[in-house]
Amino acid sequence: MSLSAKCLIVLFALLLEFAWVAWPRVSAHGYAGDPYRLSERMTALSDYSEHQTPENKAALDREMRLLGKHEHTTLKVSLMIVAVVFADVAGIYWLWRYAPKKTAA
């Protein structure tokens, strides 16, 4: 395999992965870059600060549980991206080092 073909394969794979990671994700709450349920969490916190009732405490606890689940999911996605980067490095290394090379006859 020629050097230019190897470069094209690597560039194509990296561009596809970059597009997948960088593409804006749209959800019911807006873009993924928006703070996760910040207004709901701040409302629950201010309600509990003003009136320490069991209902307000339960609402605040629920928001904190939802935030914890969100952070756990974010950690899993981050670890998945790191694993993909390591797989890319291993694949590129294999392609350059061990891919079949043409031998002159």
LOROKOL-429250 format. One line per field, with one value per residue: residue number from 1; residue in one letter; x, y, z negated of N, C-alpha, C in turn. Coordinates in pm, 1 decimal. Atoms other than C-alpha are relative to their C-alpha. Layout:
// residues N
pos <- (NUM	...)
code <- (A	...)
n.x <- (X	...)
n.y <- (Y	...)
n.z <- (Z	...)
ca.x <- (X	...)
ca.y <- (Y	...)
ca.z <- (Z	...)
c.x <- (X	...)
c.y <- (Y	...)
c.z <- (Z	...)
This chain:
// residues 105
pos <- (1	2	3	4	5	6	7	8	9	10	11	12	13	14	15	16	17	18	19	20	21	22	23	24	25	26	27	28	29	30	31	32	33	34	35	36	37	38	39	40	41	42	43	44	45	46	47	48	49	50	51	52	53	54	55	56	57	58	59	60	61	62	63	64	65	66	67	68	69	70	71	72	73	74	75	76	77	78	79	80	81	82	83	84	85	86	87	88	89	90	91	92	93	94	95	96	97	98	99	100	101	102	103	104	105)
code <- (M	S	L	S	A	K	C	L	I	V	L	F	A	L	L	L	E	F	A	W	V	A	W	P	R	V	S	A	H	G	Y	A	G	D	P	Y	R	L	S	E	R	M	T	A	L	S	D	Y	S	E	H	Q	T	P	E	N	K	A	A	L	D	R	E	M	R	L	L	G	K	H	E	H	T	T	L	K	V	S	L	M	I	V	A	V	V	F	A	D	V	A	G	I	Y	W	L	W	R	Y	A	P	K	K	T	A	A)
n.x <- (85.0	-84.6	7.0	114.1	121.7	4.2	36.5	140.7	79.5	-9.5	70.0	142.8	48.0	-6.0	103.3	129.0	9.7	11.7	135.2	91.7	-17.5	19.7	131.8	84.1	106.7	119.2	91.4	119.0	-40.9	-90.6	-126.6	-65.8	-87.4	73.6	-10.6	105.9	107.6	-49.7	108.1	82.0	-77.6	-8.6	133.5	18.3	-88.9	52.1	122.8	-36.8	-64.9	102.2	96.4	-56.1	107.5	-35.9	22.5	-111.4	-118.6	12.1	-25.8	-144.1	-67.1	24.5	-86.2	-138.8	-12.4	-4.9	-131.8	-96.6	14.4	-52.6	-146.2	-45.9	9.7	-105.3	-125.7	-4.5	-23.9	-139.3	-83.8	17.2	-78.6	-140.7	-23.0	-4.6	-128.5	-102.3	17.8	-53.0	-146.1	-43.3	25.9	-95.3	-130.2	-0.1	4.2	-130.9	-107.3	18.2	82.9	-78.3	-72.9	-38.9	-144.2	-43.3	-31.9)
n.y <- (-116.7	-118.4	-96.9	-89.6	74.3	8.1	-133.1	-23.0	83.8	-56.6	-128.5	24.4	54.1	-105.2	-99.3	57.0	-0.8	-138.7	-45.6	62.4	-60.3	-145.6	-36.5	-44.3	90.8	-74.5	79.6	-73.9	-111.2	-87.9	61.5	75.8	-87.9	-70.6	62.0	98.1	-32.1	-100.2	-84.7	82.2	25.4	-124.4	-24.6	91.4	-44.3	-123.0	36.1	67.0	-98.7	-87.9	77.3	134.0	97.7	131.0	-0.4	-71.5	84.4	109.9	-55.5	-25.4	130.5	54.4	-71.5	41.8	134.9	-13.7	-53.7	108.8	91.7	-68.7	-1.5	137.9	23.2	-80.3	70.6	116.4	-47.3	-44.0	119.9	59.9	-80.3	33.4	133.8	-13.1	-61.7	104.5	91.9	-69.3	2.0	136.9	28.6	-73.9	63.4	125.8	-29.7	-46.5	91.1	141.8	22.1	59.8	-95.7	52.4	28.6	-12.4	130.8)
n.z <- (0.0	-12.4	108.4	-20.0	33.0	146.2	50.4	-28.6	90.6	134.9	1.4	-12.1	128.2	101.9	-29.7	39.3	146.2	44.6	-31.5	95.0	132.2	-1.6	-52.9	112.0	36.5	37.5	81.5	38.9	85.6	-72.4	-38.6	106.4	75.1	104.2	132.0	19.6	93.9	94.8	52.4	90.4	121.5	76.6	54.5	113.4	107.4	61.3	72.5	124.8	87.7	56.2	78.7	14.8	16.4	-57.3	-144.6	-62.3	17.2	-95.6	-133.3	-8.6	-7.9	-133.9	-94.3	22.7	-56.0	-145.9	-33.8	16.6	-114.3	-117.6	9.6	-21.3	-144.4	-61.9	24.0	-89.0	-136.2	-5.2	-4.6	-132.0	-94.2	24.7	-56.0	-146.0	-33.6	12.6	-112.9	-117.8	6.7	-27.7	-140.6	-83.0	19.0	-74.1	-142.4	-43.9	34.8	-33.9	-118.6	-109.2	-83.0	-130.0	-14.1	-138.2	-58.3)
ca.x <- (0.0	143.8	207.8	-57.3	-322.8	-232.5	-257.2	-597.7	-732.1	-609.5	-738.0	-1078.5	-1116.2	-1006.7	-1240.1	-1536.1	-1460.6	-1413.0	-1743.5	-1918.4	-1771.4	-1796.4	-2141.4	-2383.0	-2620.4	-2972.7	-3203.1	-3532.5	-3338.2	-3130.1	-2773.4	-2552.9	-2332.4	-2609.1	-2571.1	-2772.9	-3097.5	-2929.0	-3243.1	-3443.7	-3163.1	-3124.2	-3501.7	-3508.8	-3212.0	-3364.0	-3702.2	-3534.6	-3324.8	-3635.7	-3871.1	-3715.8	-4010.1	-3994.5	-4135.6	-3863.8	-3597.3	-3729.7	-3723.1	-3364.8	-3258.6	-3419.0	-3231.6	-2904.2	-2967.6	-3037.5	-2715.5	-2520.8	-2663.7	-2577.8	-2218.8	-2185.2	-2303.5	-2062.5	-1777.3	-1869.3	-1877.8	-1540.3	-1388.4	-1534.0	-1371.3	-1036.7	-1071.5	-1142.4	-833.3	-619.3	-770.0	-688.2	-329.6	-297.0	-457.8	-236.2	71.1	-27.0	-100.4	237.8	441.1	285.4	58.3	163.3	424.6	495.5	824.2	1017.6	1046.9)
ca.y <- (0.0	335.1	616.2	838.8	565.5	519.5	894.4	909.8	620.5	777.0	1124.8	991.6	792.7	1085.4	1328.0	1093.5	1060.2	1434.2	1502.6	1256.7	1417.4	1781.9	1770.0	1969.7	1741.5	1881.8	1755.8	1863.8	2097.9	2264.3	2203.2	1966.8	2256.1	2402.2	2348.4	2043.9	2150.0	2452.1	2662.6	2374.7	2300.2	2665.7	2697.3	2389.7	2520.8	2866.5	2714.7	2492.4	2782.6	2995.9	2725.5	2409.4	2178.8	1805.6	1871.6	2125.3	1893.1	1607.8	1832.2	1937.7	1576.2	1473.8	1744.5	1639.9	1274.0	1376.1	1579.3	1280.5	1054.1	1314.6	1344.4	964.0	947.3	1226.0	1030.5	717.8	915.0	1073.0	731.4	604.6	892.9	818.2	450.3	550.7	772.9	482.9	254.8	517.5	538.6	159.0	135.8	406.0	244.0	-93.1	61.3	230.2	-46.2	-380.2	-326.8	-531.1	-348.4	-386.1	-551.1	-476.8	-778.7)
ca.z <- (0.0	99.0	-143.3	13.8	-17.6	-384.8	-442.0	-273.1	-483.0	-805.9	-717.9	-614.5	-938.2	-1154.1	-974.0	-1022.3	-1393.0	-1432.8	-1259.5	-1491.5	-1804.9	-1696.7	-1533.9	-1748.9	-1930.5	-1955.7	-2227.6	-2381.9	-2612.8	-2340.8	-2235.8	-2432.1	-2538.6	-2753.6	-3129.2	-3227.1	-3401.3	-3558.6	-3587.2	-3743.2	-3989.0	-4090.0	-4133.3	-4358.7	-4557.9	-4608.7	-4703.6	-4961.4	-5091.7	-5144.3	-5276.2	-5414.4	-5361.7	-5282.9	-4933.6	-4853.2	-4995.0	-4778.1	-4468.5	-4543.6	-4603.1	-4273.8	-4084.4	-4247.0	-4154.1	-3794.8	-3789.4	-3922.5	-3651.3	-3389.0	-3514.9	-3519.2	-3157.2	-3063.5	-3222.3	-3024.1	-2699.1	-2779.6	-2846.2	-2519.0	-2328.9	-2496.0	-2397.2	-2035.8	-2033.2	-2161.6	-1896.5	-1632.9	-1749.1	-1745.7	-1401.3	-1254.2	-1406.9	-1261.8	-922.2	-902.7	-1063.4	-969.4	-669.5	-366.9	-166.3	202.3	271.1	582.4	811.6)
c.x <- (89.7	-23.0	-121.4	-133.1	-15.2	-43.8	-148.0	-90.7	-2.2	-76.1	-151.0	-58.5	-1.4	-104.9	-139.5	-18.6	-14.1	-139.5	-100.5	9.0	-40.2	-138.0	-90.4	-116.9	-119.1	-92.0	-121.7	35.3	94.4	126.3	66.8	90.6	-70.2	19.5	-121.4	-93.6	42.9	-113.9	-88.3	72.0	9.1	-135.4	-24.1	86.7	-53.6	-130.0	33.0	67.4	-102.9	-95.0	48.4	-110.3	44.9	-18.7	114.9	129.9	-2.8	28.2	148.9	77.0	-17.2	89.5	145.8	24.7	9.2	134.6	106.6	-6.7	58.0	152.8	56.6	-2.9	108.8	135.0	12.4	28.5	144.7	94.9	-10.3	82.3	148.2	32.6	7.9	131.8	112.2	-11.4	50.6	151.9	52.0	-21.5	96.6	138.9	7.1	5.1	137.6	107.2	-15.4	-87.1	86.3	62.2	31.7	150.0	35.1	41.2	124.2)
c.y <- (123.2	95.5	92.1	-70.8	-12.6	133.2	28.5	-81.0	60.5	132.0	-17.7	-50.4	107.6	108.6	-50.9	3.0	142.1	54.3	-57.9	66.3	147.2	41.5	42.0	-96.2	83.3	-93.4	86.2	123.5	95.2	-74.0	-65.5	88.6	76.8	-69.3	-88.7	41.2	103.4	82.4	-78.8	-24.3	124.6	36.1	-88.4	42.8	126.1	-27.7	-65.6	96.3	89.4	-74.4	-144.7	-100.2	-133.3	-5.3	69.7	-79.8	-115.2	48.9	26.4	-131.0	-62.7	67.3	-41.3	-142.3	4.6	54.4	-108.3	-100.1	61.7	-0.3	-139.4	-33.9	76.0	-67.1	-120.7	41.2	45.9	-118.6	-69.7	76.6	-28.5	-137.6	4.7	62.2	-103.0	-100.8	64.1	-5.0	-140.4	-35.7	70.6	-60.9	-130.5	26.1	41.2	-106.5	-139.1	-26.2	-58.0	107.5	-66.0	-26.7	7.3	-138.2	5.3)
c.z <- (0.0	-116.7	15.8	-31.0	-150.8	-59.5	23.4	-92.4	-139.4	-8.0	8.2	-132.5	-108.2	24.5	-35.8	-151.3	-53.5	26.6	-98.5	-137.4	1.0	49.0	-115.3	-23.5	-48.5	-76.4	-32.9	-82.6	70.9	38.6	-119.5	-84.6	-110.8	-134.5	-27.6	-112.5	-104.5	-59.0	-97.4	-132.9	-87.5	-61.3	-122.2	-118.3	-67.4	-76.0	-133.2	-96.9	-68.8	-93.6	-7.8	-33.6	59.4	151.8	73.3	-12.0	100.0	142.3	20.0	11.2	138.3	103.2	-16.1	51.9	151.9	46.5	-12.6	113.9	126.3	-1.4	21.9	149.5	73.7	-17.9	91.9	143.7	15.4	7.1	135.2	104.0	-17.8	58.0	152.3	43.5	-10.7	113.3	129.2	3.4	32.7	147.4	93.2	-12.1	78.6	150.1	50.5	-19.5	62.9	121.5	111.0	88.1	133.7	0.0	146.5	51.9	82.5)
